[in-house]
Each structure stands twice: as structure tokens, then as C-alpha cells.
């Protein structure tokens, strides 16, 4: 083999190596670019998700006696409940949060569809309650800010909200609060009649006789009153809150954990907790239970959400954010 042949073969080999190295470099650059693009997209999505998610408060594991031995029969028998740690929204879901849900999902509430011709149940100036067409979460019959709790939403509407939020997050699962979680969070280690003690005190929440500027007039904006021991706002009063639980006439056979009692003959009705801006003080007792049909909507009724088995919340990488 001549020197010329050797040099030619060597040149071809080197060229081939360089070509391979070039392809590897281009692949690596392309892969790095795709990886960075994915990281940037994820960071931006996480940042967006944080803007649509209500502030969630960590509630510690614990136990309490649920019910009221001296109260209504539906709050008996008193039974011990053991709860795992969970998260609960600091406030009732606000009008702003619900507006985001409607904007990004295209959802239309039952009051807006108005297929039953009822609209929303509202408090009239003559002191009566009645169904009124044209009223819904956008128009509650009184002025509301974006920070007020959303009202005129049915249980079905509230369920649609948590389904949407869970689907958007994927890594996190949100639900309507269970009845046991609600009472545990309202009591916040206390055993008294009301979360505040044996009386509601003055100007501590909104109800008929609570001493606030909003009593029997309208809802109060989120954060208008002091936090409870678990750092939650407005557990009693302001608006009734939908729970996941089906209605039962008493606590015989009730779950003794975080679980909702979501079986039985009356799942067309769901439990309501907390009382509202319109109700007398006794309806705001920690153990008091109300209920209504899943398609009912009123301008003194909203909801709060929970997150079970809470994991660390993923944070967006700041290097990929504008």
C-alpha cells in the first residue's frame, strides 16, 4: 500500500470521525435545548398554577370528639375522630378564584344555565327568601369585591371547581372539605360551643347578631377577621360551606377519619357547615349541621377546599422565569 493510499484512508477516517462528532454535538445541543424548553415550560406552568390556587394551610394530624351531646339529634352520637394531616383553604373560595376557573375552563354554573327557571335563592328587601332569575355568582343581589366568597354556587358547581383544579395540577388532588375535617378545623383543638369560645363575641365574624358591619346585609371580604388557631379565616359565619358528605340524620355509622360519608340514600343532599351572614348565632356552632340539594344555590352559600395526603408543593425554577 502506497503512502498516498494510506494518507487518503487516514483522511477519510478523520473526516468520518469529525462527522460523527458533529452529529453528536448537534444532538447534544438539540437535547439540551429541548430539556431547557421543557424546564422553562414547566416553570412557567407552575408559576401560573400558583396564581390560580387558593392559599392552603397545613392542618396538623389529631383527634377530637365530633358532635354535640346537648345539641340536635343529627349531631349525635358524639364520637371520636382521628384525622391525618391535611391542607385546607385559608378562606372560603373567593369570587376572584372562581372567576379564574370559569375563564380557563369555560364552565357555566347551574344558576347561569337556569334550566330549572329558578336562578339563585336571595334575601329580599322585605325580609323574605326567594328564587330570583338573573342572579348568579356574578350578581349576588348585593355588591361583592373579588375578595368576597363566591356565592350562588351549587354543590355540583363546587365539585366542578375542585375537579378542574386537580386536573390542572396533576401532582395535587383537591376536594371539597369533609364534614369531619371542617369541624376539626373549626374547633382548632377547642371543645367549646363556638370556635371562639362559649360565645361568638362581638365583631368576630358575620351573622345575624355578630356585631359586624355586614350582618344580615352581605358577605365580608376574605381576611376581614382574625385567624383561628389553625390560621384559618371565617370558619363560622359569612357563608355556609358545602362539604363532600351525603346527608344522614345522625352519626350512627359515620366515618371516624378524614373520610367523607359519601354513601347512603340521601346523596342528592349534601351537608352544609358554618352558618352565614344571614343566620342567627346558633347556626354558627361548631357542631351544627345543615344540608341542601346538590343543585341548590343561594347568595349565602359558598365552599372551601381541602387537600389530603399533602406533599411538598413543587416550586418553579426561578432561572426559567421572566
ABEGO torsion letter per residue (X at the ends): XBAAAAAAAAAAAAAAAAAAAAAAAAAAAAAAAAAAAAAAAAAAAAAAAAAABBBBBBBBBEBBBBEBAABBAAAOBBBBBBBBBBBBBABBBBAAAAAAAAAAAGBBBAAAAGAAGAEBBBBBAAGBBBBBBGBBAABAGBBBBAABBBBGBBAAAAAAAAAAAAAAAGABBBBBBBAAAAAAAAAGGBABABAAEABAEBGABBBBGAGBAABGABBBBBGABBBBAAGBBGABEGBBBBBABBBBABABGBBABABBBABEAAAABBBBBGEBAABBAAAABAABBBBBBAABBBAABBBBBBBBGBBBBBBBBAAABX
